């Protein structure tokens, strides 16, 4: 059975979010077209999830550099790494992803970035090569439904707001290549 992971990332209600309204319409059409697919909905503003914090980074260091056994981590470190592994496993089980978010400050909301960082894990969802990061999530599809509250693309040189949108067609996010490579399954 195909699994869709539908991730929303806005603190607004659907009545006040164009992105959530578009996402809801997409999800309804998707369910009609794929009635046997398993759909997992995850709202990063409503559901608690473990983020990468100091305890997690210390635990990873102990596991990788000090070669400690998982049982040698502190109870807090074990609990947090396990919680992060649960997010990673959920993301790895999915065959398709839909991200629904507003554009904030030319990017994604910080809780969505924290959620993505929680499952983009070296050795699990991507690895490094001499040519850069390579995704390990093969044959996956992703869609990002993003809305904004204003005009994002103006003609160059028109004064205030003349910077092109980072979401404009063809725009490339070099700093986000690790995350998108993990989803595409290739560099």
C-alpha positions in Angstrom: 0.0 0.0 0.0 1.3 3.5 -0.9 1.7 5.8 2.0 1.4 9.6 1.7 2.8 11.8 4.5 0.8 15.0 4.5 2.7 17.7 6.5 1.1 21.0 7.4 3.1 23.9 8.9 1.0 26.9 9.8 -0.4 28.1 13.1 -3.4 29.5 11.3 -6.8 27.7 11.0 -7.9 26.5 7.6 -10.5 29.3 7.6 -7.6 31.8 7.7 -5.0 30.0 5.6 -5.1 29.9 1.8 -2.3 27.3 1.8 -4.4 25.0 4.1 -7.4 25.5 1.9 -5.5 24.5 -1.2 -3.9 21.6 0.7 -7.4 20.5 1.8 -8.6 20.5 -1.8 -5.6 18.6 -2.9 -6.0 16.0 -0.2 -9.7 15.5 -1.1 -8.8 15.0 -4.8 -6.0 12.7 -3.8 -8.2 10.5 -1.7 -10.7 10.3 -4.5 -8.0 9.3 -7.0 -6.2 6.9 -4.6 -8.8 5.5 -2.2 -6.5 2.6 -1.1 -3.5 4.8 -0.1 -2.7 5.2 3.5 -2.5 8.9 4.4 -0.7 10.1 7.5 -1.4 13.7 8.5 1.2 15.5 10.6 0.7 19.1 11.7 4.0 20.5 13.0 2.1 23.2 15.0 -0.3 20.8 16.7 1.8 17.6 17.2 4.8 17.5 19.6 8.0 16.1 18.0 11.6 15.9 19.0 14.0 18.4 17.5 17.7 18.3 17.2 18.9 19.9 20.4 22.0 19.8 22.6 21.2 16.4 24.1 20.7 14.9 20.7 24.0 16.4 19.3 25.9 15.1 22.4 24.4 11.7 22.0 25.2 11.5 18.3 28.8 12.5 19.2 29.0 9.8 21.8 27.7 7.2 19.4 29.8 8.2 16.4 33.0 9.6 17.8 33.3 7.9 21.1 31.8 4.6 19.7 29.6 4.2 22.8 26.8 1.7 22.8 23.3 3.1 22.8 22.7 1.7 26.3 25.6 3.8 27.6 23.8 7.1 26.7 21.9 8.9 29.5 18.2 8.1 29.8 17.4 11.6 28.4 19.7 11.1 25.5 18.2 7.7 24.7 14.7 9.0 24.9 15.4 11.9 22.6 17.3 9.9 20.0 14.5 7.3 20.0 11.9 10.0 19.5 14.0 11.4 16.6 14.3 7.9 15.1 10.5 7.6 15.2 10.2 10.7 13.1 12.9 9.4 10.7 11.2 6.0 10.4 7.8 7.7 9.7 9.4 9.8 6.9 11.3 6.7 5.5 8.0 4.7 5.4 6.3 7.3 3.2 6.3 6.9 -0.5 5.0 10.4 -1.2 5.2 13.7 0.7 3.0 16.8 0.6 4.3 19.8 2.5 1.8 22.7 3.1 3.2 25.9 4.5 3.2 29.7 4.1 6.3 31.5 3.0 7.8 33.4 6.0 10.7 35.7 5.5 11.5 34.2 2.1 11.6 30.7 3.5 9.6 28.0 5.3 8.3 28.3 8.9 11.0 27.4 11.5 8.9 24.5 12.9 8.8 22.9 9.4 12.6 23.3 9.1 13.0 21.7 12.5 10.7 18.8 11.4 12.7 18.3 8.2 16.0 18.4 10.2 14.5 15.7 12.4 14.4 13.2 9.6 17.2 14.3 7.3 19.8 12.1 9.1 23.2 11.2 7.6 23.4 7.5 7.0 19.6 7.1 7.1 18.1 9.5 4.6 21.3 10.7 2.9 25.0 10.2 2.8 28.0 12.3 1.8 30.2 11.5 -1.2 33.2 13.3 -2.7 30.6 15.0 -5.0 28.4 16.1 -2.1 25.3 14.8 -0.4 23.3 11.9 -2.0 19.8 11.0 -1.0 18.9 7.6 0.2 15.2 7.8 -0.1 14.8 6.3 -3.6 11.7 6.5 -5.8 9.9 9.1 -3.5 7.8 12.0 -4.7 7.3 15.3 -3.0 5.0 18.3 -3.5 5.3 21.6 -1.7 2.1 23.7 -1.5 3.3 27.2 -0.4 1.2 30.3 -0.1 2.2 33.9 0.6 0.4 37.0 1.6 1.9 39.5 -0.9 3.5 40.1 -4.2 6.8 38.2 -4.3 8.2 38.9 -7.7 8.7 42.4 -9.2 10.7 43.6 -12.1 14.3 44.1 -11.3 15.2 47.7 -10.5 11.7 48.7 -9.5 12.8 49.7 -6.0 11.3 48.3 -2.9 10.6 44.6 -3.2 12.7 44.1 -6.3 14.4 41.0 -5.1 13.0 37.9 -6.9 11.2 35.3 -4.9 13.1 32.3 -3.8 10.0 30.3 -4.7 9.9 31.6 -8.3 10.0 28.9 -11.0 13.5 27.8 -11.6 14.9 29.2 -8.3 17.5 26.9 -6.8 18.2 26.6 -3.1 21.8 25.6 -2.8 21.6 25.6 1.0 18.7 23.2 1.0 20.2 20.7 -1.5 20.8 18.2 1.3 17.1 18.0 2.2 15.9 18.0 -1.4 18.5 15.4 -2.4 17.3 13.1 0.4 13.7 13.3 -1.0 14.7 12.9 -4.6 17.1 10.0 -3.9 19.9 11.5 -6.0 22.3 14.4 -6.0 
